[in-house]
Amino acid sequence: MPVTPLLFYPRPDAVEAVQVTLANIEEIAAWVSSVTDVPRTVAVLDARARSGDWVVRTGAVRWHLYHDDEFRAAYRPLVGS
């Protein structure tokens, strides 16, 4: 019997996000370090993040790295932020 996948939309929760530039990578690393005690997370972001990418925090200590086009497809700015 074939499987029928279901469609899901992401929850409309607000997330914190910062776009990576060559000038702000140190500040982003400090932001990540201030929230979590996992230096490995900062190392992964440093190794993978490229200028134009977005670092997104979901939940207390969940971090995601998105390319700009992926981020813009998944998120839109919160009015007034």
N, C-alpha and C positions, 0 to 999 in steps of 0.2 A: 504494500500500500504506500503510495507516495506521500511525502511530508508536505504539508501546506504551511509555509511560514506566515507569521503574523507581522503586521506593521506596527512600529512603535515610534512615538515622537519623544524627544528629550523633554524632561520636566522643565517648566519655565522658571527654574531657580536662578537667582542672580549669582554670578561668579566674579571673582577678582581676576583681572588679567592685565599684563603689561607686555607691550610689544618690544622685542629685542632690537637694540641698535648697537653699533660698535661702541658708543659712548656710555651706555647704561648697563653693560653686562655685570660689572662689579656691584652696582646697586641692586640688580635683580638677585644676584647671589646672596647679598646681605639680607634682602627681603625673605628669600627662601630660608636662610639660616635662622632668621629671627622667629620664624614660625615653627620650624622643626629642628630637631637635633640630629638630623641625618646628613652628615657631610657628603655621603655618597650621592644624594639627590642633587646637590650643587655640582658635583663633579660630572654627573650625567648631563645636566643642563649645559654646563660649560662645553662638554664634548660634542653635544648634538645641536645646540641652539645656533641658528644662523641669523644674521641681520634680517629683520622682517618677520621672523617667527613670533609666536605669542606663547608666553608662559601663563598658564591658567591654574588657579587654585580652586578646587572643588572640595567642599567639606573642610575639616580641620587641618589635615595634613596630606591631602591628595593633590599631586601636581601632574599636569599634563603639558606637553609641548605640541603645538599645532603650527603647521605652515600657515601663512597668511590666508590663502584661499580656503583652506579647511576651516580656519577659525571664523572667517566671515560668513561661510555657509552655515555654520552651527550656531553662531551667536550674533546678536545685534545689540547696540549700545542701550543701556538703561537711561531713559530720559531723565535729565537733571544731574547726571553723574559727571 
